Amino acid sequence: MRGCRQAQRRILRHVDHSLPLEERFLLDEHLGLCSECEDLYERSLAVEEALVRLPEPPEGRIEAPIGRHPDRRTRMAVRPDGRSALSRYRTLAAARGLALLEVDIATGRTHQIRAHLAAIGHPLLVDRRYGHRGGWRLVDPRGGLDARLGRTPLHATELTLPHPRTEEVMTFHAPQPADMRYALEVLRVHAAAQRRGHGQVPG
């Protein structure tokens, strides 16, 4: 039973609290019906958005096994004796050397996206555990509030999993949270100003 509760928490962590309330209640209800949540978690698929330093190439796949870090037990790490893990990413938007990635995880390992992005040298923009920053701030050149991030900028936009009784495939969506949305807006303002400074027409 303890394993089932842990699996439920891992699934729900993929879904941001900005998920519409009725959909979150529906997801909670379906998870409550499930007696084999570990299996349900293994069969779930998540699409997440992440803010990172612009990766090269801007699109790719990370196929590397993940296991417990040998020294820091609260962290996961890419290691040869870990469990197989596959993440696919593509750049949705880029500005000032930063990128918004869409990450499709084909496996559901603990901290998979954070560990995989750190392994290729592009940890989340704010990530005390896998990166180097505890916070991020960017001045709004329009005179508005500064864009600030005080948490890991990782957000589950879509979660797909089978209904535990009927096996019907269910997909849940959640809108981008306000802090990430505003950070991207300010980044785009900076990028447009930079292009104008180089005589380019903003796209």
JOMOZI-V182034 format. One record per residue. SS is DSSP state (alpha for helix, beta for strand, coil for the rest). D_CENTER is the distance of its C-alpha to the mean C-alpha in whole Angstrom. Layout:
BEGIN
<<SS D_CENTER> <SS D_CENTER>>
END
This chain:
BEGIN
<<coil 28> <alpha 26> <alpha 23> <alpha 23> <alpha 22> <alpha 19> <alpha 18> <alpha 18> <alpha 16> <alpha 13> <alpha 13> <alpha 13> <alpha 10> <coil 8> <coil 10> <coil 10> <coil 14> <coil 14> <coil 15> <coil 18> <alpha 21> <alpha 22> <alpha 20> <alpha 18> <alpha 22> <alpha 22> <alpha 19> <alpha 21> <alpha 24> <alpha 23> <alpha 21> <alpha 25> <alpha 27> <coil 25> <coil 27> <coil 25> <alpha 22> <alpha 21> <alpha 22> <alpha 20> <alpha 17> <alpha 17> <coil 18> <coil 15> <beta 12> <beta 9> <beta 8> <beta 4> <beta 5> <beta 5> <beta 8> <beta 10> <beta 14> <coil 15> <coil 15> <coil 18> <coil 18> <coil 16> <beta 15> <beta 16> <beta 15> <beta 14> <beta 17> <coil 17> <coil 18> <beta 17> <beta 19> <beta 20> <coil 20> <coil 24> <coil 25> <coil 22> <coil 22> <coil 19> <coil 16> <beta 16> <beta 17> <beta 17> <coil 21> <coil 24> <coil 24> <coil 21> <beta 20> <coil 19> <coil 15> <beta 14> <beta 11> <beta 12> <beta 10> <beta 12> <beta 13> <beta 13> <beta 15> <beta 16> <beta 19> <coil 20> <coil 19> <beta 15> <beta 13> <beta 10> <beta 8> <beta 8> <beta 7> <beta 9> <beta 9> <coil 13> <coil 13> <coil 12> <coil 13> <coil 12> <coil 10> <alpha 9> <alpha 6> <alpha 8> <alpha 11> <alpha 11> <alpha 10> <alpha 13> <alpha 15> <coil 15> <coil 16> <coil 13> <coil 11> <beta 9> <coil 11> <coil 12> <coil 12> <coil 15> <coil 15> <coil 13> <coil 14> <coil 17> <coil 17> <coil 17> <coil 17> <beta 17> <beta 19> <beta 21> <coil 24> <coil 24> <coil 27> <coil 29> <coil 30> <coil 27> <coil 25> <coil 23> <beta 19> <beta 18> <beta 14> <coil 15> <coil 12> <coil 9> <coil 7> <beta 3> <beta 5> <beta 6> <beta 8> <beta 10> <beta 12> <beta 15> <beta 17> <beta 21> <coil 23> <coil 25> <coil 28> <coil 29> <coil 26> <coil 25> <beta 22> <beta 20> <beta 17> <beta 15> <beta 14> <coil 12> <coil 13> <coil 11> <coil 12> <alpha 15> <alpha 14> <alpha 11> <alpha 14> <alpha 17> <alpha 15> <alpha 15> <alpha 18> <alpha 20> <alpha 19> <alpha 20> <alpha 23> <alpha 24> <alpha 23> <alpha 26> <alpha 28> <alpha 28> <alpha 29> <alpha 32> <alpha 33> <coil 33> <coil 35> <coil 32> <coil 31> <coil 28> <coil 26>>
END
